[in-house]
C-alpha cells in the first residue's frame, strides 16, 4: 500500500505524540518530550506540518513554522522530520520534505532552515542529496521559559 500525504489534523495528535516520543528516543533524548495531546489541542493554531499515512497508521511526519530571518526575510523552519524505521528508504522522507518545500514556495518563503544532529550521517547524506548545505557552524541554544 502506498503512503498518502496530507496536512496534520487535530485527529492526528494522539498518534503524533507517540511518534514525537519515538523520535526523541531515536535522537537519544527519550525523556525530553513534555508535550501532550491536551497541550497540542490548546496550541493547535501553532501546529503546522504534514503526515504520511498508510491506511489509518501515521508512518511519518514533518512539522514546520514560519520564521523571519533578518538577513533574508520570511522563511520556514522545519522542526522535525521523522519516518518510522520500517518505512525508511521508501521515499517517505523525501515526499514529506517536498510537502514542506512546496508549502514554503507557495507562501513566498525565501528559505527552509532546519538542524540535523552531527552524528546522524544518513540524514546528513539525505539532506545533501536534495541540495541542502550542511555547514556544522551553529549549536543549539535553549532557554526554558
N, C-alpha and C positions, 0 to 999 in steps of 0.2 A: 504494500500500500504506500502510495506517495504522500509525502507530507504536504499539508496545506499551511499557508502563511496568512496571518491577519493581525490587525491591531489588538493590543491587550484589552480585555473587557473585565469588568468587576467580577464576573463569574470565574475568571481565571485566578483570582487572588489566592484561594487556598492551595491550588497546585503550584503557583509561583512561590509561595512561602517555602514549600518543600524543596523546590529547585534552588531557591536562594541558599538554603541550608546545605544542599549538595555542593553548590558552587563554593561556598565558604570552606567546606571540608576539602575540596579539590585545591583551594588556594592556601591550604594549611593553616586556616584560621576558623576552625569549626565553632568556637564559642562567640564569635563576633556578631552573629545575626541577632538583633533585638527586635527587628520588625515583626509585626503580626498582621493577620488578616484584618483585624479591627482597625489597626493603625492605617493600613492601606485604604480601607474604606473611608476613613476620616480624611485622608490626604489624597483621595482619588484624583483630584484635579491635577496633581503633580505626577501621577503615574503615566508614563508615556513609553511606548515601545511596541514590540511585535512578538508574537508567539509562533512556534512551529508545532503543528498538531498532526498526530496520526490517529484517526478516529477521535475518541474523546481524550486521548492522552496528550498532554503537553510535553513535547520531547526537547524543547529548547526555547530560549527567549533572548531578547535583546532589549535593554532599556536605554533611554536617552532623554536629554533635556536640552533646552535652549541655553546658550551661554553667550556672553558678549566679551570678546577679546579686544582689548584696546588697540592692538596693532592692526587688526583686520576687520573687526565688526562682528555682526551676528553669525553665530556658528552653532553646531550641535556638539554636545558632549555625549559620548557613548559610555554609560556607566558599566554595564555588564553585557557580555555575550557568552552564553552558556548553552551547550548541547550535551544531553545525556551521553555517557561514554559509548553505549551500544549503537548510537546513531551517528557517531562521528565518522568522517571520511566518506559521507554520502551526499555532500553538498549542502547540508542543512545550514551550517555556519555561514557559508558563502551567501546563501539566499537570505538569511537573516540580516547580515550586514548590508546586503544590497537593498533591503527594505529601508534601512536607516539612511543609506546614501540617497536613494530616490526621494525619501521624505525630506531630507535636508535640501536637496536640489529644488524640490517643489516649493520650499519655504524660503528660497533665495539665501541660504546659508553660504558662508564663504569657505568653511572647512568643517570637517568632522575630526574631533580630537578624542583620544582615549589613552588609557595606560595599559601596559602589559607587564607582568612580573618578569624580571630578568632571567629567572630560572625556567620560564615556560617557552622553551625553544620551538616546540611545534606551533604555538600561537604566533611567535615572532616570525617564523618562516611563512605562516599563512598570511599574516598582515603584509609582509614584504611582497608576497606573490600577487597581492591585489593592488600594489603600487604605493603602499604606505611607507613613510620613512620612520624608522625606529631609532631615536637618537641616544637614548640612555643618559640624557643630561639631567633630567629633573627627578626629584624624590617626592614622595607623598608627604604632605603636611596635614594633620588633622587636629582640630581643637574642639573637643566636646563642648556643646552648649547646653 
